[in-house]
Amino acid sequence: MVRIFLAHAKEDKAKVFELYDRLKRRGYQPWLDKKDLLGGQLWDDEIKNAIDSSDIFIACLSKRSVKKQGYVQKEFRMALQKCGNMPEGKIYLIPLRLDDCEIPNLRQREYGINIRDYQWVDLFEPDGFEKLVKSIAHHFPIDRTPKVGETQLVYVGNSVNIKLVYIPGGNFLMGAPENEEDSSDHERPQHKVTVPEFWMSRFLVTQAQYEAVMSSNPSHFSGANNPVDNVSWHDAMEFCEKVSQKSGETIRLPSEAEWEYACRAGTTTRYCFGDSLSKEQAHFGQDIDVGTIAVGSFPANSFGLHDIHGNVWEWCQDYWHDSYEGAPTDGSAWLTGNEEAHRVIHGGSWGDSPRYCRSAYRFDLTPDFRSNTTGFRVACSVPRSLQ
């Protein structure tokens, strides 16, 4: 990973903390004293080590910080010293203006290098962060092909995030085979579908996440980390729209094909865990006084998704059709029909028998229907950090 030292003044801490998080989401390894120093470590020793071992030194500058007497000049001079020992043309030091400030006149005597000799990047410009990443990637390209299980965080407000997990693209047989016990014609004909890569929330949307976005919690069962319940398809769609506006990502409900593909995670059995489902693997078959439980209480499937069977039913984008005759084969949502058409749900709930939790099982509800057995998880085609 590309190691990045972030030199900054305490007056700019909030902006630099945000920069630290954005760089991490891009796959870099930033270093920041307040984030990475451990208790008991010596400041001077560890900062010197961090500068010596860094691949990029970013000098964060602002109108307030450059006016300070002696503002991190020791760190800057150490970086300039390192620049002097590098091959010509090698990028190491990047002045980064947090606002429209003057670049300080700071020279390293031995090599005659001045921080003003280097082209700066303006983070405050609309494309500033992208220019910074481009500068880093020019000499340190990194492979951004995601790995199965890799995660991305989507901020939704009030210090709350949604964790997305990478789902690799592929082909699978959607629906139930003729000989699958308890299956119905609603789940047939079994057909081959090609699903492009996408991202899906590792957990069901929780009550804490829903409340952070919607400023309300309609759930019958209480628990910040329990899945939100009593939400309609329209509620789930509104949640996705608001998260998209807050985060800049395109957050949506998964298509029915994406949901089943992600649920199966390469399996062809009745459940992602095999042809049987135990109460050590999923939350189902419970009495009404038990209800939902905290997300992630049971093992994940091979794609890293928890509660894909049980806990609450999950809304999909698709309009309901009585069978798969004429269904899309490219992984997209099947949206033919009128706005009042029923919508698809999958996964089963805390109160259902194993039959309804099968990977292929599908059911329909009106889009305004609310129940304490129904919730959702979200999807994203490609997060901005990977575009």
Backbone hydrogen bonds, N-H to C=O, Kabsch-Sander energy under -0.5 kcal/mol:
donor,donor_aa,acceptor,acceptor_aa,energy
4,I,29,Q,-2.0
5,F,56,I,-2.9
6,L,4,I,-0.5
6,L,31,W,-2.0
7,A,5,F,-0.8
7,A,58,I,-2.4
12,D,9,A,-1.8
13,K,10,K,-1.4
16,V,12,D,-2.2
17,F,13,K,-2.7
18,E,14,A,-1.8
19,L,15,K,-2.1
20,Y,16,V,-2.7
21,D,17,F,-2.0
22,R,18,E,-2.2
23,L,19,L,-2.6
24,K,20,Y,-1.9
25,R,21,D,-2.1
26,R,22,R,-1.0
27,G,24,K,-1.7
28,Y,23,L,-2.2
29,Q,2,V,-3.0
31,W,4,I,-2.9
35,K,32,L,-1.1
36,D,32,L,-3.2
37,L,33,D,-2.1
41,Q,38,L,-2.1
46,E,42,L,-2.5
47,I,43,W,-2.8
48,K,44,D,-2.0
49,N,45,D,-2.4
50,A,46,E,-2.6
51,I,47,I,-2.3
52,D,48,K,-2.7
53,S,49,N,-2.2
54,S,50,A,-0.6
54,S,51,I,-0.8
55,D,3,R,-2.5
56,I,3,R,-1.8
57,F,92,Y,-3.2
58,I,5,F,-3.0
58,I,56,I,-0.5
59,A,57,F,-0.6
59,A,94,I,-1.8
60,C,7,A,-2.6
60,C,58,I,-0.9
61,L,59,A,-0.5
61,L,96,L,-3.0
66,V,62,S,-2.5
67,K,63,K,-0.6
68,K,65,S,-1.3
71,Y,68,K,-1.5
73,Q,70,G,-1.2
76,F,72,V,-2.1
77,R,73,Q,-2.7
78,M,74,K,-1.9
79,A,75,E,-2.0
80,L,76,F,-2.6
81,Q,77,R,-2.3
82,K,78,M,-1.8
83,C,79,A,-2.2
84,G,80,L,-2.0
85,N,81,Q,-0.8
85,N,82,K,-0.7
86,M,83,C,-1.7
90,K,87,P,-1.8
94,I,57,F,-2.7
96,L,59,A,-3.0
97,R,95,P,-0.5
97,R,121,V,-2.5
98,L,61,L,-3.7
98,L,96,L,-0.6
99,D,61,L,-0.6
101,C,99,D,-2.3
106,L,104,P,-1.3
107,R,105,N,-0.5
108,Q,113,I,-3.6
109,R,107,R,-0.7
112,G,108,Q,-1.8
113,I,108,Q,-0.8
115,I,106,L,-2.6
117,D,114,N,-2.4
118,Y,115,I,-1.2
121,V,95,P,-2.2
123,L,97,R,-1.9
123,L,121,V,-0.9
124,F,97,R,-0.8
125,E,122,D,-1.3
128,G,125,E,-2.2
131,K,127,D,-2.1
132,L,128,G,-2.1
133,V,129,F,-2.5
134,K,130,E,-2.3
135,S,131,K,-2.1
136,I,132,L,-2.2
137,A,133,V,-3.0
138,H,134,K,-1.3
139,H,135,S,-0.6
139,H,136,I,-0.9
140,F,136,I,-1.7
144,R,142,I,-0.6
149,G,166,Y,-1.0
150,E,147,K,-2.6
152,Q,164,L,-2.0
154,V,162,I,-2.5
155,Y,153,L,-0.5
156,V,160,V,-2.8
157,G,160,V,-0.9
160,V,157,G,-1.2
162,I,154,V,-2.5
164,L,152,Q,-3.3
164,L,162,I,-0.7
165,V,200,M,-3.2
166,Y,150,E,-2.4
167,I,198,F,-3.1
170,G,195,V,-2.3
172,F,193,V,-1.9
174,M,172,F,-0.7
174,M,191,H,-3.1
176,A,187,E,-1.9
180,E,177,P,-1.7
183,S,180,E,-1.7
187,E,184,S,-1.8
188,R,185,D,-1.6
191,H,174,M,-1.9
193,V,172,F,-2.6
194,T,329,T,-2.7
195,V,170,G,-3.2
195,V,193,V,-0.6
198,F,167,I,-2.1
199,W,380,C,-3.0
200,M,165,V,-2.3
201,S,378,V,-2.8
202,R,163,K,-2.9
205,V,376,F,-2.6
207,Q,223,G,-0.5
207,Q,226,N,-2.1
208,A,224,A,-2.3
210,Y,206,T,-2.5
211,E,207,Q,-2.5
212,A,208,A,-1.9
213,V,209,Q,-1.3
214,M,210,Y,-3.4
215,S,211,E,-1.9
226,N,223,G,-1.6
228,V,205,V,-2.5
230,N,371,S,-2.6
230,N,374,T,-0.6
231,V,374,T,-1.0
233,W,367,P,-0.9
234,H,367,P,-1.8
236,A,232,S,-2.3
237,M,233,W,-2.3
238,E,234,H,-2.2
239,F,235,D,-2.4
240,C,236,A,-2.2
241,E,237,M,-2.1
242,K,238,E,-2.4
243,V,239,F,-2.5
244,S,240,C,-2.2
245,Q,241,E,-1.9
246,K,242,K,-2.2
247,S,243,V,-2.8
248,G,244,S,-2.3
251,I,249,E,-1.1
252,R,379,A,-2.4
259,W,255,S,-2.6
260,E,256,E,-2.4
261,Y,257,A,-2.5
262,A,258,E,-2.8
263,C,259,W,-2.6
264,R,260,E,-2.8
265,A,261,Y,-2.1
267,T,264,R,-1.6
271,Y,274,G,-2.4
274,G,271,Y,-1.3
281,Q,278,S,-1.6
282,A,278,S,-1.1
283,H,309,H,-0.6
284,F,282,A,-0.8
285,G,349,S,-0.5
285,G,352,D,-1.6
286,Q,350,W,-3.3
290,V,287,D,-1.8
291,G,287,D,-1.5
295,V,225,N,-2.8
297,S,294,A,-1.0
301,N,305,L,-2.1
304,G,301,N,-2.1
306,H,202,R,-2.6
310,G,347,G,-2.9
311,N,283,H,-2.6
312,V,310,G,-1.8
313,W,373,T,-3.4
314,E,346,H,-2.6
315,W,375,G,-1.5
316,C,344,V,-2.2
317,Q,254,P,-2.3
319,Y,334,W,-2.3
320,W,342,H,-3.1
324,Y,188,R,-2.3
327,A,324,Y,-2.1
335,L,333,A,-0.9
341,A,338,N,-2.1
343,R,365,L,-3.5
344,V,318,D,-1.7
345,I,363,F,-2.4
346,H,314,E,-1.7
347,G,361,Y,-0.5
350,W,311,N,-1.9
352,D,349,S,-1.4
356,Y,353,S,-1.1
357,C,353,S,-0.5
357,C,354,P,-1.5
358,R,355,R,-1.1
359,S,270,R,-3.0
363,F,345,I,-1.8
365,L,343,R,-2.0
369,F,366,T,-2.1
374,T,371,S,-1.4
375,G,313,W,-3.2
379,A,252,R,-3.3
380,C,199,W,-2.5
381,S,250,T,-0.6
386,L,383,P,-2.1
387,Q,384,R,-1.3
